[in-house]
């Protein structure tokens, strides 16, 4: 009977009790556990055993968890690392995701949460394995087709045809491969390309590969194609290519020699498989894991607020005290509103969908958005002014999504005014529509508390919030993402004590070019 090997996991924590308890739990889950009492020992064990998974505490002497994460990722980017953090280390936990941590769990550690996190880790490892198997199957397919080309070359050699001639005649053999395929000679000149390559880069036959794929003036120092010419063997690895629009793509690269009947390598066939889809799934899973952890404290605070409101209501009803009833009802309404907004933000964040653009009246759109914010503004006694020219025309947008993005900005303006009530009791929010020939600018201006440079820089960052427990850090991130999906942009002008001006610039039609990539 074949005995299945247990997956290995490295546990790094300077607290012996935690290592003991987690070690028992991980063993019960079916893992072989390596244990280290500090970051230095953990790095030594990692280099010696190369475990596919690591769990490490963030705060440790000598090498802390973030530094250990960085060193591990430098040596093996595929290693999955889960961080252990205390409730007060949320900023450090977010920093760890910038160094490609897989997930984080908080102290005190819940074994069920740990098991769920490790399941996500296993799914990532499995997904990466499937992608590699898929790419290897492509390599095998190309090998078999290359053998056919070699056979043809042998038969046609007497007729004076070259391998590029044969490839052009039989390009249908690899034309439909779902990756970039190129054949090049010893000078790295492209001699044949498949359909996907031509669609994304143009028909670049006759040009050198490094100029086309890298926009570089010289070959890469570790070029796998040159290695294949030198050794006559297939090569594999990871690299980066740049499409003509300037977008960079991480790719898996496989090369295969094309030989003459005399076994001389005259050309090399190279496959470039884009890893973007897998990376997108992995990043989304990581972000969702971080989101669950970062909003858990907000949810707990809201539930506590609901309990307090219910207590005031119950007390007021029993004593027929109208003041307590109104106070309790106000607290409950506020908590329900915050929970509703959080749920909507989470739903919008977690579900990417294509835009459903329609020709929409700018005036009608802005009036609908203003109608949604007016009750909140009036409730707090803030002056609200909407100006939109009657001849503002139309634009092509997903009105529902863009309205949500705009309302997020308007609600932020309300919060800025309320936070400034200590300085002055009267405030004003202006919503101006500035139509241009190809674009429409939606300007939201308030005379609230304003923002410093650091807050302005981070305000559209995922999970950043200046509202303490009142915010999820999703609203303005979603606003920025939605505007960019429309090909638009968001700009902010603000200083502490001098209010804020936010300009949302939206193209009138889908044909107008705009910044569609994510915020750097």
KOLLO-171424 format. One record per residue (C-alpha): x, y, z; residue in three letters. Coordinates in steps of 0.5 Angstrom, whole numbers, padded with zeros to 4 digits, always signed. Layout:
N
XYZALA ...
END
This chain:
520
+0000+0000+0000UNK +0003+0007-0002UNK +0004+0012+0004UNK +0002+0019+0002UNK +0007+0024+0005UNK +0004+0029+0010UNK +0005+0036+0007UNK +0011+0040+0011UNK +0010+0047+0015UNK +0015+0051+0018UNK +0012+0055+0025UNK +0016+0060+0027UNK +0014+0064+0034UNK +0019+0066+0040UNK +0013+0064+0045UNK +0014+0057+0047UNK +0007+0056+0049UNK +0004+0058+0042UNK +0009+0053+0038UNK +0007+0048+0043UNK -0001+0049+0042UNK +0000+0050+0034UNK +0004+0045+0033UNK -0001+0040+0036UNK -0006+0043+0032UNK -0002+0043+0026UNK +0000+0036+0027UNK -0008+0034+0028UNK -0009+0037+0021UNK -0005+0032+0018UNK +0002+0037+0017UNK +0009+0035+0019UNK +0011+0041+0023UNK +0018+0044+0023UNK +0019+0049+0029UNK +0023+0055+0030UNK +0024+0059+0036UNK +0026+0066+0033UNK +0027+0069+0026UNK +0034+0067+0025UNK +0033+0059+0026UNK +0027+0060+0022UNK +0031+0062+0016UNK +0036+0057+0017UNK +0031+0051+0017UNK +0027+0054+0011UNK +0034+0054+0007UNK +0035+0047+0010UNK +0028+0044+0009UNK +0025+0048+0004UNK +0018+0047+0006UNK +0012+0050+0002UNK +0008+0053+0007UNK +0011+0058+0013UNK +0007+0061+0019UNK +0011+0066+0023UNK +0009+0071+0028UNK +0010+0078+0026UNK +0014+0081+0033UNK +0020+0077+0034UNK +0027+0079+0036UNK +0033+0079+0032UNK +0029+0078+0025UNK +0022+0080+0025UNK +0016+0076+0022UNK +0016+0082+0016UNK +0024+0081+0015UNK +0023+0074+0015UNK +0018+0074+0010UNK +0022+0078+0005UNK +0028+0074+0006UNK +0024+0068+0004UNK +0020+0071-0002UNK +0027+0073-0005UNK +0029+0066-0004UNK +0023+0062-0007UNK +0017+0067-0009UNK +0012+0061-0009UNK +0013+0059-0001UNK +0006+0061+0002UNK +0007+0065+0008UNK +0002+0066+0014UNK +0003+0072+0019UNK +0001+0072+0026UNK -0001+0078+0029UNK -0004+0082+0035UNK -0010+0086+0034UNK -0006+0092+0035UNK -0001+0090+0029UNK -0006+0092+0023UNK -0002+0096+0020UNK +0004+0092+0020UNK +0000+0086+0017UNK -0002+0090+0011UNK +0005+0092+0010UNK +0006+0084+0010UNK +0001+0084+0004UNK +0006+0088+0000UNK +0011+0083+0001UNK +0007+0078-0002UNK +0004+0075+0005UNK -0001+0070+0003UNK -0006+0071+0009UNK -0006+0073+0017UNK -0009+0071+0023UNK -0010+0074+0030UNK -0008+0073+0037UNK -0011+0069+0041UNK -0011+0064+0035UNK -0017+0061+0033UNK -0016+0054+0031UNK -0022+0054+0026UNK -0019+0060+0023UNK -0012+0057+0022UNK -0015+0051+0019UNK -0019+0056+0014UNK -0013+0060+0012UNK -0009+0054+0011UNK -0014+0051+0006UNK -0014+0057+0002UNK -0006+0056+0002UNK -0007+0049-0001UNK -0012+0052-0006UNK -0006+0057-0008UNK -0001+0051-0009UNK -0006+0047-0012UNK -0008+0053-0017UNK +0000+0054-0019UNK +0001+0047-0020UNK -0005+0046-0025UNK -0002+0052-0029UNK +0005+0049-0029UNK +0002+0042-0031UNK -0002+0046-0036UNK +0004+0050-0039UNK +0008+0043-0039UNK +0002+0040-0043UNK +0003+0046-0048UNK +0011+0044-0048UNK +0009+0037-0050UNK +0005+0039-0055UNK +0010+0044-0059UNK +0015+0038-0058UNK +0011+0033-0062UNK +0009+0039-0067UNK +0016+0040-0067UNK +0018+0033-0069UNK +0013+0033-0075UNK +0017+0040-0077UNK +0023+0036-0077UNK +0021+0030-0081UNK +0018+0035-0086UNK +0025+0039-0086UNK +0029+0032-0087UNK +0024+0030-0093UNK +0024+0037-0096UNK +0032+0039-0095UNK +0034+0036-0102UNK +0029+0041-0105UNK +0033+0047-0102UNK +0027+0049-0097UNK +0029+0052-0090UNK +0026+0051-0083UNK +0022+0058-0084UNK +0019+0056-0090UNK +0017+0050-0087UNK +0014+0053-0081UNK +0010+0058-0086UNK +0007+0053-0090UNK +0005+0049-0083UNK +0004+0055-0079UNK -0003+0052-0077UNK +0000+0047-0073UNK +0001+0052-0067UNK -0003+0058-0070UNK -0008+0056-0065UNK -0004+0055-0058UNK -0007+0060-0053UNK +0000+0063-0051UNK +0005+0067-0055UNK +0009+0063-0059UNK +0015+0065-0063UNK +0021+0062-0067UNK +0028+0065-0068UNK +0035+0064-0071UNK +0041+0064-0067UNK +0041+0072-0068UNK +0035+0072-0064UNK +0031+0075-0070UNK +0024+0072-0070UNK +0022+0068-0076UNK +0015+0065-0075UNK +0010+0068-0070UNK +0003+0065-0068UNK -0004+0068-0068UNK -0004+0071-0061UNK +0003+0073-0062UNK +0001+0077-0068UNK -0005+0080-0065UNK -0002+0083-0059UNK +0005+0085-0062UNK +0004+0086-0069UNK +0007+0082-0075UNK +0014+0083-0072UNK +0018+0078-0077UNK +0025+0080-0078UNK +0026+0084-0072UNK +0030+0081-0066UNK +0026+0078-0060UNK +0029+0083-0054UNK +0027+0089-0058UNK +0020+0086-0059UNK +0018+0083-0052UNK +0023+0088-0048UNK +0023+0094-0052UNK +0031+0093-0050UNK +0037+0095-0054UNK +0041+0088-0052UNK +0039+0081-0050UNK +0037+0079-0043UNK +0043+0076-0039UNK +0040+0070-0038UNK +0036+0069-0044UNK +0033+0062-0045UNK +0033+0062-0052UNK +0041+0063-0052UNK +0042+0058-0047UNK +0038+0053-0052UNK +0042+0055-0057UNK +0049+0053-0053UNK +0046+0047-0050UNK +0041+0044-0055UNK +0037+0043-0049UNK +0030+0045-0047UNK +0030+0051-0042UNK +0024+0053-0037UNK +0023+0059-0033UNK +0020+0066-0031UNK +0021+0072-0034UNK +0017+0079-0036UNK +0015+0081-0043UNK +0012+0088-0045UNK +0006+0089-0050UNK +0006+0095-0054UNK +0001+0099-0050UNK +0007+0099-0044UNK +0003+0094-0040UNK +0008+0089-0037UNK +0006+0081-0036UNK +0010+0076-0032UNK +0010+0070-0036UNK +0013+0062-0036UNK +0018+0061-0041UNK +0019+0055-0045UNK +0024+0054-0050UNK +0025+0048-0055UNK +0031+0047-0060UNK +0029+0046-0068UNK +0034+0041-0071UNK +0037+0039-0078UNK +0037+0032-0080UNK +0045+0033-0077UNK +0042+0035-0070UNK +0045+0042-0071UNK +0040+0047-0067UNK +0039+0052-0073UNK +0032+0055-0069UNK +0029+0055-0063UNK +0022+0055-0061UNK +0019+0059-0055UNK +0013+0059-0051UNK +0011+0065-0047UNK +0005+0063-0042UNK +0002+0069-0038UNK +0001+0068-0031UNK -0004+0074-0030UNK -0010+0071-0029UNK -0007+0066-0024UNK -0004+0072-0020UNK -0011+0076-0021UNK -0014+0070-0017UNK -0009+0070-0012UNK -0009+0077-0011UNK -0016+0077-0010UNK -0016+0072-0005UNK -0011+0075-0001UNK -0015+0082-0001UNK -0021+0078+0001UNK -0017+0075+0007UNK -0015+0082+0009UNK -0021+0085+0008UNK -0025+0080+0013UNK -0019+0081+0018UNK -0019+0089+0018UNK -0027+0089+0018UNK -0028+0084+0024UNK -0027+0090+0029UNK -0032+0094+0025UNK -0037+0089+0025UNK -0036+0088+0033UNK -0036+0095+0034UNK -0043+0096+0030UNK -0046+0090+0034UNK -0044+0093+0041UNK -0047+0100+0038UNK -0053+0096+0037UNK -0054+0093+0044UNK -0053+0099+0047UNK -0058+0102+0042UNK -0063+0097+0044UNK -0062+0097+0051UNK -0063+0105+0051UNK -0070+0103+0047UNK -0072+0098+0052UNK -0070+0102+0058UNK -0074+0108+0055UNK -0080+0104+0053UNK -0080+0101+0060UNK -0080+0107+0064UNK -0084+0111+0058UNK -0078+0116+0057UNK -0079+0119+0051UNK -0072+0122+0051UNK -0068+0115+0052UNK -0073+0112+0047UNK -0071+0117+0041UNK -0063+0117+0044UNK -0064+0109+0043UNK -0067+0109+0036UNK -0062+0114+0034UNK -0056+0109+0036UNK -0060+0104+0032UNK -0061+0107+0026UNK -0054+0110+0026UNK -0051+0103+0027UNK -0056+0100+0021UNK -0054+0105+0016UNK -0047+0103+0018UNK -0048+0096+0017UNK -0052+0097+0010UNK -0046+0101+0008UNK -0041+0096+0010UNK -0045+0090+0006UNK -0046+0094+0000UNK -0038+0096+0000UNK -0036+0089+0001UNK -0041+0086-0005UNK -0038+0091-0009UNK -0031+0090-0008UNK -0032+0082-0008UNK -0035+0082-0015UNK -0032+0084-0021UNK -0037+0085-0027UNK -0037+0088-0033UNK -0039+0095-0034UNK -0046+0096-0037UNK -0046+0103-0041UNK -0052+0107-0043UNK -0052+0113-0046UNK -0055+0118-0040UNK -0057+0125-0039UNK -0051+0128-0035UNK -0057+0133-0032UNK -0061+0127-0030UNK -0055+0123-0027UNK -0053+0128-0023UNK -0060+0130-0020UNK -0061+0123-0018UNK -0054+0122-0014UNK -0056+0129-0011UNK -0063+0126-0009UNK -0059+0120-0005UNK -0055+0125-0001UNK -0060+0131+0001UNK -0063+0127+0006UNK -0056+0126+0010UNK -0054+0133+0009UNK -0061+0136+0011UNK -0061+0132+0017UNK -0054+0135+0019UNK -0056+0142+0017UNK -0051+0143+0012UNK -0052+0147+0006UNK -0052+0143-0001UNK -0051+0147-0007UNK -0052+0143-0014UNK -0050+0147-0021UNK -0051+0143-0027UNK -0052+0147-0034UNK -0058+0145-0038UNK -0054+0143-0044UNK -0049+0139-0040UNK -0051+0133-0046UNK -0050+0126-0045UNK -0044+0121-0043UNK -0044+0113-0044UNK -0043+0110-0037UNK -0046+0105-0032UNK -0050+0110-0028UNK -0051+0105-0022UNK -0044+0104-0021UNK -0042+0111-0022UNK -0047+0114-0018UNK -0045+0109-0012UNK -0038+0112-0013UNK -0040+0119-0013UNK -0044+0118-0007UNK -0038+0115-0003UNK -0035+0122-0005UNK -0041+0126-0003UNK -0041+0122+0004UNK -0034+0123+0005UNK -0035+0131+0004UNK -0041+0130+0010UNK -0036+0127+0014UNK -0031+0132+0013UNK -0036+0137+0015UNK -0038+0134+0021UNK -0031+0133+0024UNK -0030+0140+0023UNK -0036+0142+0028UNK -0031+0144+0033UNK -0028+0149+0029UNK -0035+0152+0026UNK -0042+0150+0026UNK -0044+0152+0019UNK -0042+0148+0013UNK -0043+0148+0005UNK -0042+0142+0000UNK -0042+0144-0007UNK -0043+0139-0013UNK -0041+0142-0020UNK -0042+0139-0026UNK -0037+0142-0031UNK -0038+0139-0038UNK -0032+0139-0043UNK -0032+0137-0051UNK -0030+0130-0049UNK -0031+0129-0042UNK -0035+0131-0036UNK -0032+0133-0029UNK -0036+0132-0023UNK -0033+0137-0018UNK -0035+0136-0010UNK -0032+0141-0006UNK -0033+0142+0002UNK -0031+0147+0007UNK -0030+0141+0012UNK -0024+0139+0016UNK -0019+0138+0010UNK -0013+0133+0009UNK -0006+0133+0010UNK -0001+0130+0005UNK -0001+0123+0008UNK -0008+0122+0008UNK -0009+0125+0001UNK -0004+0120-0002UNK -0007+0114+0002UNK -0014+0116+0001UNK -0016+0111-0005UNK -0012+0105-0002UNK -0015+0099-0001UNK -0017+0098+0007UNK -0014+0105+0009UNK -0019+0109+0013UNK -0019+0116+0017UNK -0025+0114+0020UNK -0023+0110+0025UNK -0028+0104+0026UNK -0033+0108+0022UNK -0030+0106+0016UNK -0028+0100+0012UNK -0023+0103+0008UNK -0027+0100+0002UNK -0031+0106-0001UNK -0026+0111-0004UNK -0022+0105-0006UNK -0029+0102-0010UNK -0030+0110-0013UNK -0023+0110-0016UNK -0023+0103-0019UNK -0030+0105-0022UNK -0028+0111-0025UNK -0022+0108-0028UNK -0026+0102-0031UNK -0030+0108-0034UNK -0023+0110-0037UNK -0023+0116-0032UNK -0019+0119-0027UNK -0020+0122-0020UNK -0016+0128-0017UNK -0016+0131-0010UNK -0014+0138-0008UNK -0014+0139+0000UNK -0011+0142+0006UNK -0012+0141+0013UNK -0017+0147+0016UNK -0018+0149+0008UNK -0023+0144+0006UNK -0023+0139+0000UNK -0024+0139-0008UNK -0025+0132-0011UNK -0025+0132-0019UNK -0028+0126-0022UNK -0027+0126-0030UNK -0031+0122-0034UNK -0030+0121-0042UNK -0037+0122-0045UNK -0036+0116-0050UNK -0032+0109-0049UNK -0028+0111-0055UNK -0025+0116-0051UNK -0018+0114-0048UNK -0017+0114-0041UNK -0013+0111-0035UNK -0016+0104-0034UNK -0010+0101-0030UNK -0011+0101-0023UNK -0008+0106-0018UNK +0000+0105-0017UNK 
END
